[in-house]
């Protein structure tokens, strides 16, 4: 990996309005170019919208879905990457050749190449399928990148496998925080009135974003994904009202020691930027731990316990 400048964006998508959301992507990409950013990451499904689709019928999902790479969203990302000479990544619904629908995250490069990650644990809607492939690839001039979308990151096995495939930097697009979690000590709902009143009383909503429903919850596990696996991590997230829930933003960039390089808890669309120093990877704790593994002891990791659930049936809400 080479030294690079990375940026993570949080923004409040317009549900189902792809033109409006693509305009936001374009505007932030132009800002990133002005700040000499090399790598720019947007949230999960930010182009189509997210939580309002949890009970949508298949026809509604298909009306928003696009083929990759010929669809307009992928073509926009490729055009922005070439025009501004940076890697730009964003999420939307993919319609595959066989008609399957995926929560997809497209990473477009200035040379015209793309990588596509299909969320491995897709529980949003019964008509959407989960991916079955890890996404790790070389970005010329930057390094080896990996992608895990939202709940993919919560399972430690996914982050470890991504690191074992050589990822030096992990893109972690989310729509999380402020969720109606079934775990009593994880997150919790935020009063939408606080979001609506954010301009008159920013302190109230920012307290929620910085508290146990947002940043404090992330700090229980997100830095560990970077630290334990010796990877830089770019966390992009939705912010604000997402149907009946309020996403907490908290866009941030972390180094391979799990230290926060830059972050925000503002209740607004915002981009955070940080310089990533490649030399930190060489002797970081996580990289040494990867080399100290004992794979001969790990058969139990692949053995089924009988407790596994189909994500679409489980409808997890505690990302």
DABEL-V359945 format. One record per backbone hydrogen bond with DSSP energy under -1.0 kcal/mol. NH is the residue of the N-H (numbers start at 1). CO is the residue of the C=O. If there is no record, write none. Layout:
[[NH	CO] [NH	CO]]
//
This chain:
[[2	142] [4	276] [6	274] [7	39] [8	272] [9	41] [10	270] [13	11] [16	48] [17	14] [18	16] [21	17] [22	18] [23	19] [24	20] [25	21] [26	22] [27	23] [28	24] [29	25] [30	26] [31	27] [32	28] [33	29] [34	30] [35	31] [36	33] [37	32] [38	5] [39	5] [40	87] [41	7] [42	89] [46	43] [47	91] [49	45] [53	50] [54	51] [56	53] [61	57] [62	58] [63	59] [65	61] [66	93] [71	67] [75	71] [76	72] [77	73] [78	74] [79	75] [80	76] [81	77] [82	78] [83	79] [84	80] [86	81] [87	38] [88	108] [89	40] [90	106] [91	43] [92	104] [94	102] [95	66] [96	100] [99	96] [102	94] [104	92] [104	102] [105	117] [106	90] [107	115] [108	88] [109	113] [112	109] [115	107] [117	105] [119	103] [128	125] [129	101] [131	119] [137	145] [139	143] [142	139] [143	139] [145	137] [146	169] [147	135] [148	171] [150	173] [152	149] [153	150] [158	155] [159	155] [160	156] [161	157] [162	158] [163	159] [164	160] [165	161] [166	163] [167	162] [168	144] [169	144] [170	232] [171	146] [172	234] [174	236] [178	213] [181	179] [186	183] [188	179] [194	191] [196	192] [197	193] [198	195] [201	197] [206	202] [207	203] [208	204] [209	205] [210	206] [214	211] [215	209] [216	211] [218	214] [219	215] [220	217] [221	218] [222	218] [225	221] [226	222] [227	223] [228	224] [231	226] [232	168] [233	254] [234	170] [235	252] [236	172] [240	247] [242	245] [245	242] [247	240] [248	176] [249	238] [252	235] [253	262] [254	233] [255	259] [258	255] [261	253] [262	253] [264	251] [268	266] [270	10] [272	8] [274	6] [276	4] [280	277] [281	278] [288	284] [289	285] [290	286] [291	287] [293	290] [297	294] [298	295] [301	298] [302	299] [314	310] [315	311]]
//
